[in-house]
């Protein structure tokens, strides 16, 4: 997954988290939080792969 897709996943997760918070839907809020963290992990992994390729 590319950096752009990982960033998009983070934004989508933040939107879900916020929507869940506003509506009181704890499941949606937790799902959004998990998706946001997953996007951050993917972005970090992509950065690490890029650093290894650049060596």
Secondary structure, 3 states (H helix, E strand, C coil): CCHHHHHHHHHHHHHHHHHHHHHCCHHHHHHHHHHHHHHHHHHHHHHHHHHHHCC
